[in-house]
Amino acid sequence: MMTQLERDQILQLLALLSEQSPQPATRTRILFTIEQLTAHPIAKILPALKRLAIHSRTFPTVGEILAEMGIRKETEVQNPAEDAVAIAGRISTAISKFGAWGPRDARQYIGEVGWEVVNMSCGWDQVCKVSDDELGMMTAQWREKAKAILSRGSRPLPGLPPPPTDRGLRLVKELSEGRFPSDIANDS
């Protein structure tokens, strides 16, 4: 059960989020949001709202607040295709929200699977350089990458061959220089 003081703390942060939003939230929406959050621990709610107050430019939905708290709604379908769409959308949103100078906040906002997609796309700097014309195509690519990662689950990626030995590197270098290594004849 949430105390009145805790409700007031949440109300203050939600009011701040509403004030900084281009479209302020109605009183009804703020009260609805508070009611939806009362079942969760205040120790998770307040830090999540403070992070959103720092980084968000719009009034968050209950789902966005729960995601910031690290809580997944029970009614949410855990389907790789649907989750991949959400991840790609979060990457796209994070570009304008945090920019190239906020990779740490972007990573937290996007989540680990999304960040793996970012790394597969040459890193956060390159993702932030996507033009408006390319954004739709890139979002589709991020969605497909996220779907592949989610479908793979915790299975490890196939292993790479072992790195070449010092001897192997030396042999390749000598062959590329047009020299026939003398110790190759000794291998047979």
C-alpha positions as CSV (number, residue, x, y, z in Angstrom):
1,M,0.0,0.0,0.0
2,M,1.4,3.4,-1.1
3,T,1.4,6.2,1.5
4,Q,0.1,9.7,0.7
5,L,3.7,11.1,0.8
6,E,4.8,8.5,-1.8
7,R,1.8,9.4,-4.0
8,D,2.7,13.1,-3.7
9,Q,6.3,12.4,-4.7
10,I,5.1,10.5,-7.8
11,L,2.6,13.4,-8.5
12,Q,5.4,16.0,-8.4
13,L,7.6,14.1,-10.9
14,L,4.6,13.4,-13.2
15,A,3.7,17.1,-13.0
16,L,7.3,18.0,-14.0
17,L,7.1,15.6,-16.9
18,S,3.8,17.1,-18.0
19,E,5.2,20.7,-17.8
20,Q,8.2,19.9,-20.0
21,S,6.0,18.1,-22.6
22,P,4.9,20.0,-25.6
23,Q,1.4,18.5,-25.0
24,P,0.9,18.7,-21.2
25,A,-0.9,15.7,-19.7
26,T,-4.4,16.2,-18.3
27,R,-5.2,15.8,-14.6
28,T,-7.1,12.6,-15.4
29,R,-4.1,11.1,-17.2
30,I,-1.8,11.9,-14.4
31,L,-4.1,10.4,-11.8
32,F,-4.6,7.3,-14.0
33,T,-0.8,6.9,-14.3
34,I,-0.4,7.2,-10.5
35,E,-3.1,4.5,-10.0
36,Q,-1.4,2.2,-12.5
37,L,1.9,2.6,-10.6
38,T,0.6,2.0,-7.0
39,A,1.1,-1.8,-7.3
40,H,4.9,-1.3,-7.8
41,P,7.5,-0.5,-5.2
42,I,8.3,3.2,-4.8
43,A,12.0,2.4,-4.8
44,K,11.6,1.5,-8.5
45,I,9.1,4.2,-9.5
46,L,10.9,7.3,-8.3
47,P,14.3,6.6,-10.0
48,A,12.5,5.6,-13.2
49,L,10.5,8.9,-13.2
50,K,13.6,10.9,-12.4
51,R,15.4,9.3,-15.4
52,L,12.5,10.0,-17.6
53,A,12.3,13.6,-16.4
54,I,15.9,14.1,-17.4
55,H,15.7,12.4,-20.8
56,S,12.2,12.5,-22.0
57,R,10.6,15.4,-23.8
58,T,7.1,14.0,-23.8
59,F,4.8,12.7,-21.0
60,P,5.4,9.0,-20.8
61,T,2.9,6.2,-21.1
62,V,2.4,3.8,-18.2
63,G,4.2,1.2,-20.5
64,E,7.2,3.5,-20.9
65,I,7.4,4.0,-17.2
66,L,7.2,0.3,-16.5
67,A,9.8,-0.4,-19.1
68,E,12.1,2.2,-17.5
69,M,11.5,0.4,-14.2
70,G,12.5,-2.9,-15.9
71,I,9.1,-4.4,-15.5
72,R,7.3,-6.0,-18.4
73,K,3.5,-5.9,-18.4
74,E,2.0,-9.4,-17.9
75,T,-0.4,-8.8,-20.7
76,E,2.4,-8.1,-23.2
77,V,2.8,-10.8,-25.7
78,Q,6.3,-12.3,-25.7
79,N,6.6,-12.7,-29.4
80,P,10.0,-12.2,-31.1
81,A,8.4,-10.5,-34.1
82,E,6.4,-8.0,-32.0
83,D,9.3,-7.4,-29.5
84,A,11.6,-6.8,-32.5
85,V,9.3,-4.1,-33.8
86,A,9.4,-2.4,-30.3
87,I,13.2,-2.7,-30.1
88,A,13.6,-1.2,-33.6
89,G,11.3,1.6,-32.6
90,R,13.3,2.3,-29.4
91,I,16.5,2.5,-31.4
92,S,14.9,5.0,-33.7
93,T,13.5,7.1,-30.8
94,A,16.8,7.0,-28.9
95,I,18.6,8.6,-31.9
96,S,16.6,11.8,-31.5
97,K,16.2,11.5,-27.7
98,F,19.9,11.1,-26.8
99,G,22.0,11.6,-30.0
100,A,25.6,10.6,-30.5
101,W,26.6,12.1,-27.1
102,G,24.3,9.9,-25.0
103,P,25.3,6.3,-25.7
104,R,25.1,5.3,-22.0
105,D,21.5,6.6,-21.7
106,A,20.6,5.2,-25.1
107,R,21.8,1.8,-24.1
108,Q,19.7,1.9,-21.0
109,Y,16.7,3.1,-23.0
110,I,17.1,0.6,-25.8
111,G,17.9,-2.5,-23.7
112,E,20.5,-5.2,-24.2
113,V,19.0,-6.9,-27.2
114,G,18.6,-3.5,-28.9
115,W,22.2,-2.6,-28.0
116,E,23.4,-5.8,-29.6
117,V,21.5,-4.7,-32.8
118,V,23.3,-1.3,-32.5
119,N,26.7,-3.1,-32.3
120,M,25.8,-5.2,-35.3
121,S,25.1,-1.9,-37.1
122,C,28.7,-0.6,-36.6
123,G,28.0,1.1,-33.2
124,W,26.0,4.0,-31.8
125,D,27.9,6.7,-33.7
126,Q,27.1,5.1,-37.0
127,V,23.5,4.5,-36.0
128,C,23.1,8.2,-35.1
129,K,24.4,9.2,-38.6
130,V,21.4,7.6,-40.3
131,S,19.6,10.3,-42.4
132,D,15.9,10.9,-42.3
133,D,15.7,9.3,-45.8
134,E,17.4,6.1,-44.6
135,L,15.6,5.8,-41.3
136,G,12.6,3.7,-42.5
137,M,14.9,1.2,-44.3
138,M,17.3,1.1,-41.3
139,T,14.5,0.6,-38.8
140,A,13.4,-2.4,-40.9
141,Q,16.9,-3.8,-40.8
142,W,17.1,-3.3,-37.0
143,R,13.8,-5.1,-36.7
144,E,15.0,-8.1,-38.6
145,K,18.3,-8.2,-36.6
146,A,16.4,-7.9,-33.3
147,K,14.0,-10.7,-34.5
148,A,17.0,-12.9,-35.3
149,I,18.6,-12.3,-31.9
150,L,15.3,-12.9,-30.0
151,S,14.6,-16.0,-32.0
152,R,18.1,-17.3,-31.2
153,G,17.5,-16.8,-27.5
154,S,20.4,-17.8,-25.3
155,R,21.9,-20.3,-27.8
156,P,25.5,-19.3,-28.4
157,L,26.6,-18.2,-31.9
158,P,28.6,-20.7,-33.9
159,G,32.2,-20.6,-32.9
160,L,34.8,-19.0,-35.1
161,P,37.9,-20.9,-36.2
162,P,40.9,-20.5,-33.9
163,P,43.2,-17.6,-34.7
164,P,46.2,-18.4,-36.9
165,T,49.4,-19.3,-35.1
166,D,52.6,-17.2,-35.3
167,R,54.0,-19.8,-37.7
168,G,50.9,-19.6,-39.9
169,L,51.1,-15.9,-40.1
170,R,54.8,-16.0,-41.0
171,L,54.1,-18.6,-43.7
172,V,51.3,-16.4,-45.2
173,K,53.5,-13.4,-45.1
174,E,56.4,-15.2,-46.8
175,L,54.1,-16.6,-49.5
176,S,52.5,-13.1,-50.1
177,E,56.0,-11.7,-50.6
178,G,56.7,-14.3,-53.3
179,R,59.1,-16.4,-51.2
180,F,58.6,-20.1,-50.7
181,P,59.0,-20.9,-47.0
182,S,61.7,-23.5,-46.5
183,D,60.0,-25.2,-43.6
184,I,56.9,-26.2,-45.7
185,A,58.8,-29.0,-47.3
186,N,59.6,-30.3,-43.8
187,D,55.8,-30.6,-43.0
188,S,55.1,-33.5,-45.3
